[in-house]
C-alpha cells in the first residue's frame, strides 16, 4: 500500500513505504510553476557518469535515450529535468493496474510525448517484471527510491545500468531522488534549478505560517490493533518540518523501527502519543471516520481534543507521500495539506 509504502496494498514486509495528504487550497501561497523542461540532448554534464548506490555502481557511458523507472519519484524527477521515460512502474494503489499517475500523464500530454509503457507492479515493488523491462529496451533504469534487492539489482544490471538507493530501500529523501536522477541523466544543473524552485516554495510557505514554529505533530495510519506511526526518516514528515512544523518528541520516544520510516504502536500505548495535532491517513473518508470513532484512537490526546488533519483519497495521498518533483504543483497536494493544518493549528 502506499500507506506504509509503495502504492499498492497492505503488502509491506520490512521494506515498504508510505503516503499522506488531503484538503483543498485557499489561503496558502501558490505552488511553484511547472519546472522548465529541457529538450532531448540537453544534458550538460560530461559522460561517462558513475552513480554509487548501496547495491553497486552504475556507470552510464553516454547520455541515456531510453530511460525506465521503478519505484517512486524518479519518473517525476526525470520529467522535471526534461527526460520522458519509455517505461514506468504502474501505481496500482493510486490509479489501478496499468495506469499512470495523473500528474505524470499530464506532463507527457502537455509535452506532446507518447505515453510510456507501464510496468506491472502487482506486489508493491517486491517483484520485478524483467521481461517487460527487456522489451522496453532501456539504456538506464532509475530506482533510487525503491525496494530492490541485491539479486534484483544484479539481474537488472544485465539489462542496463541500474541506479538504486544510496542507503536503504524506501528511505531516499524526495530531494535526493531528484539529485540522483539528475546526476544519472547528466543534468545536474537542471536538477539544481528544480530544487531551487521547490526550496523557494517551501520557504514561502514557512514565512506565511509563523504559527507553525514549534508546533508538534504525529502522522499515523490505523491498522488492526495498532497504528503505524511515521518517523523522521519518512519524507512525508520531513517535508512538513521544512515549513516550520516539528515532529513530536513522543514519536521518537516510542520508536521501535531501528531507523525505519514507520513503526507499529499498539492501541494500548496510544495515550503516550502526545502531539499538538495528528495527521491520520486512510483509503477513504469513511475509513478514516471509522478509525477516529474508535475509543482506542480517541486515547490519543490530540484526537480527543479534535486537533486532527485527515488525509484521504489515494491520488491526493500519493501526491505528498512522499512528494515528488512534479507534485509540489498539484493543487490538492501539499498546498492543500498546509491549508488544512493551518486551520487546525489556528
C-alpha positions in Angstrom: 0.0 0.0 0.0 1.2 3.5 -0.5 0.1 4.0 3.0 3.1 2.4 4.5 5.0 2.4 1.3 4.7 1.9 -2.3 1.2 2.5 -3.7 -0.5 -0.8 -3.5 -1.9 -2.5 -0.6 -1.0 -3.6 2.9 1.9 -5.6 1.4 4.9 -4.4 3.1 7.4 -6.6 4.8 10.3 -4.8 6.2 10.9 -2.8 3.1 7.9 -0.8 2.1 6.9 2.9 2.0 4.2 5.4 2.7 2.0 8.4 1.9 -0.1 11.3 3.1 -2.5 14.2 2.4 -5.8 15.8 1.6 -7.7 19.1 1.7 -8.1 22.0 -0.7 -6.1 25.1 -1.1 -7.3 28.6 -0.5 -5.1 31.0 1.6 -1.8 29.2 1.1 0.7 30.9 -1.3 0.8 29.5 -4.8 2.8 26.3 -5.5 5.8 26.7 -7.8 5.2 26.9 -11.5 5.9 23.9 -13.7 9.7 23.4 -14.0 11.2 24.5 -17.2 11.5 21.4 -19.3 14.7 20.7 -21.2 14.7 19.1 -24.5 16.3 15.8 -25.6 20.0 16.3 -25.9 20.1 18.9 -23.2 22.4 17.0 -20.9 25.0 19.5 -19.5 27.4 17.1 -17.8 30.2 15.1 -19.3 29.8 11.3 -19.7 30.5 8.7 -18.6 28.7 9.3 -15.3 29.0 6.9 -12.3 26.4 6.8 -9.6 27.1 4.8 -6.5 24.3 3.0 -4.6 24.0 0.7 -1.7 23.7 -2.2 -4.1 26.5 -1.3 -6.5 27.8 1.3 -9.0 26.0 2.3 -12.2 28.2 3.7 -15.0 26.3 5.5 -17.7 28.6 5.7 -20.7 26.7 8.2 -22.7 23.5 10.3 -22.5 20.6 8.0 -21.9 18.0 7.9 -24.7 15.6 5.2 -23.3 15.0 5.5 -19.6 12.9 3.2 -17.5 11.9 4.0 -13.9 11.0 1.7 -11.0 9.7 2.6 -7.5 8.5 6.1 -6.7 9.5 9.6 -7.6 12.2 9.0 -10.3 9.6 9.3 -13.1 8.7 12.8 -12.0 12.3 13.7 -11.3 13.3 12.7 -14.9 10.4 14.6 -16.4 11.3 17.7 -14.3 14.8 17.8 -15.9 13.4 17.2 -19.4 13.6 13.4 -19.8 10.5 11.4 -20.6 10.9 7.7 -19.6 9.8 5.0 -22.1 8.6 2.7 -19.3 7.5 3.4 -15.7 6.1 1.3 -12.8 2.3 1.2 -12.6 0.8 2.6 -9.4 -2.0 0.2 -8.6 -3.0 1.6 -5.2 -3.4 5.1 -6.5 -4.8 4.7 -10.0 -5.2 1.0 -10.7 -3.4 -1.6 -12.8 -1.7 -0.3 -16.0 -2.5 3.4 -15.3 -0.3 6.4 -14.9 -0.4 9.0 -12.1 -2.4 12.0 -13.3 0.5 14.5 -13.0 2.7 12.1 -15.0 0.1 11.7 -17.7 -0.5 15.4 -17.8 3.2 16.1 -18.2 3.5 13.7 -21.2 0.4 15.1 -22.9 1.5 18.8 -22.4 4.9 18.0 -23.9 3.3 16.1 -26.8 5.2 12.9 -25.9 4.0 9.4 -26.4 2.9 7.9 -23.1 5.3 5.4 -21.6 4.7 1.7 -21.2 3.5 0.8 -17.7 5.5 -2.0 -15.9 3.4 -4.5 -13.9 3.8 -3.9 -10.2 1.3 -6.3 -8.5 3.4 -6.9 -5.4 4.1 -3.4 -4.1 7.6 -3.3 -5.6 8.8 -6.7 -4.2 8.8 -8.4 -7.6 10.3 -7.0 -10.8 8.8 -7.6 -14.3 12.1 -8.5 -16.0 10.6 -9.5 -19.4 8.7 -6.2 -19.6 11.8 -4.3 -18.9 13.8 -6.2 -21.5 11.0 -5.4 -24.0 11.3 -1.7 -23.2 15.0 -1.7 -24.3 16.2 0.8 -21.7 19.7 2.1 -21.6 19.2 3.2 -18.0 17.0 2.0 -15.1 16.3 4.6 -12.4 15.2 3.2 -9.0 16.7 5.5 -6.3 13.5 5.2 -4.2 12.6 1.5 -4.4 12.8 -1.8 -2.6 15.2 -3.5 -5.0 17.1 -6.5 -3.5 20.7 -7.3 -4.4 19.6 -10.1 -6.6 17.1 -7.9 -8.4 19.8 -5.2 -8.9 22.3 -7.7 -10.2 19.7 -9.2 -12.6 18.6 -5.8 -13.9 22.2 -4.7 -14.3 22.4 -7.3 -17.1 19.7 -5.3 -19.0 21.1 -1.8 -18.4 22.9 0.3 -15.7 20.7 0.5 -12.6 20.7 3.4 -10.2 19.4 2.2 -6.8 19.1 3.8 -3.4 22.1 5.3 -1.6 21.4 3.8 1.8 18.4 1.6 2.4 15.2 0.5 0.5 12.4 3.0 0.5 14.4 5.6 2.5 15.8 8.0 -0.1 14.5 11.6 0.6 12.5 13.3 -2.1 15.2 15.8 -2.8 17.9 13.2 -3.1 15.7 11.3 -5.6 15.8 14.5 -7.7 19.6 14.9 -7.3 20.4 11.3 -8.0 18.1 11.2 -11.1 19.6 14.5 -12.4 23.1 13.2 -12.0 22.4 9.9 -13.8 20.9 11.8 -16.7 23.8 14.2 -16.9 21.5 17.2 -15.9 22.7 18.3 -12.5 22.2 22.0 -13.4 18.6 21.3 -14.3 18.2 19.3 -11.1 19.6 22.2 -9.1 17.1 24.5 -10.7 14.2 22.3 -9.9 15.3 22.0 -6.3 15.8 25.8 -6.0 12.2 26.4 -7.1 10.9 23.9 -4.6 13.1 25.4 -1.8 11.7 28.8 -2.6 8.2 27.5 -2.4 8.8 25.8 1.0 10.4 29.0 2.4 7.4 30.9 1.2 5.1 28.5 3.0 7.1 28.7 6.2 7.1 32.5 6.1 3.3 32.6 5.5 2.6 30.4 8.6 4.7 31.6 11.6 2.2 29.8 13.8 3.8 26.5 12.7 7.0 27.3 14.5 7.3 24.9 17.5 4.0 23.1 16.7 4.4 19.4 17.0 2.7 16.7 15.1 2.5 12.9 14.5 1.4 11.1 11.4 -0.4 7.8 11.7 -2.2 5.1 9.7 -4.7 3.0 11.6 -4.3 -0.8 11.4 -5.9 -3.7 13.3 -5.0 -3.4 16.9 -2.2 -0.9 16.3 -1.4 2.2 14.3 1.6 2.8 12.0 3.5 5.9 13.2 5.7 7.7 10.7 9.2 8.6 11.8 11.5 11.4 10.9 13.1 9.1 8.3 9.8 9.3 6.2 9.7 12.1 3.6 6.1 13.0 4.4 7.3 14.0 7.8 10.5 15.7 6.6 8.6 17.9 4.2 6.4 19.3 6.9 9.4 20.1 9.1 10.6 22.2 6.1 7.6 24.5 6.6 8.2 25.0 10.3 6.4 22.2 12.0 8.2 19.8 14.4 7.8 16.0 14.7 6.5 15.3 18.2 9.2 14.1 20.7 6.8 11.2 21.6 7.2 9.8 18.0 10.9 9.3 18.6 10.5 8.2 22.2 8.2 5.4 21.2 10.1 4.4 18.0 10.8 0.7 17.7 11.7 0.8 14.0 15.5 0.8 14.3 15.9 3.6 11.6 12.8 2.7 9.6 10.3 5.1 8.2 7.4 3.8 10.4 6.7 1.6 13.4 3.6 -0.1 14.8 2.3 1.2 18.1 -0.3 -0.9 19.9 -3.6 0.6 20.8 -2.7 0.1 24.5 0.0 2.7 24.1 -1.8 5.4 22.1 -2.3 7.6 25.1 1.5 8.1 25.1 1.5 9.5 21.5 1.4 13.2 22.5 1.5 16.0 19.9 -0.2 19.3 19.2 -2.0 17.7 16.3 -2.2 14.4 14.5 -2.4 13.7 10.8 -4.3 10.4 10.0 -4.0 8.8 6.6 -6.5 6.4 5.1 -8.0 5.0 1.9 -11.3 6.9 2.2 -13.2 9.4 4.3 -15.4 6.5 5.6 -12.3 4.5 6.7 -10.8 7.5 8.5 -14.1 8.4 10.2 -14.4 4.9 11.4 -10.9 5.0 12.8 -11.4 8.3 14.6 -14.6 6.9 16.2 -12.7 4.1 17.9 -12.1 4.5 21.7 -8.5 3.4 21.2 -7.8 6.2 18.7 -9.6 8.6 20.9 -7.0 7.9 23.6 -4.5 9.9 21.5 -4.7 13.3 23.3 -4.8 15.4 20.1 -7.5 13.3 18.6 -9.6 13.6 21.8 -9.1 17.4 21.6 -10.3 17.4 17.9 -6.9 18.5 16.6 -6.8 16.2 13.6 -5.9 16.6 10.0 -7.3 13.8 7.8 -5.6 12.6 4.6 -7.8 10.6 2.3 -8.1 9.7 -1.4 -5.3 7.7 -2.9 -4.4 10.3 -5.6 -4.1 13.1 -3.1 -2.3 10.9 -0.6 0.2 9.9 -3.2 0.9 13.5 -4.2 2.5 14.1 -0.9 3.7 10.8 0.5 6.3 11.4 -0.3 6.2 14.4 -2.6 7.9 14.3 -5.9 9.4 16.8 -8.4 6.0 17.3 -10.0 3.6 17.2 -7.1 4.5 20.4 -5.4 2.3 21.9 -8.1 -0.6 19.5 -7.5 -3.5 21.7 -6.3 -4.9 19.1 -3.9 -1.4 18.1 -2.6 1.0 19.9 -0.3 -0.6 23.4 -0.6 -4.0 21.9 0.4 -2.4 20.0 3.3 -0.7 23.1 4.6 -4.0 24.9 4.4 -5.7 22.2 6.4 -3.0 22.2 9.0 -3.3 26.0 9.3 -7.0 25.6 10.1 -6.3 23.1 12.9 -3.3 25.0 14.3 -5.1 28.3 14.1 
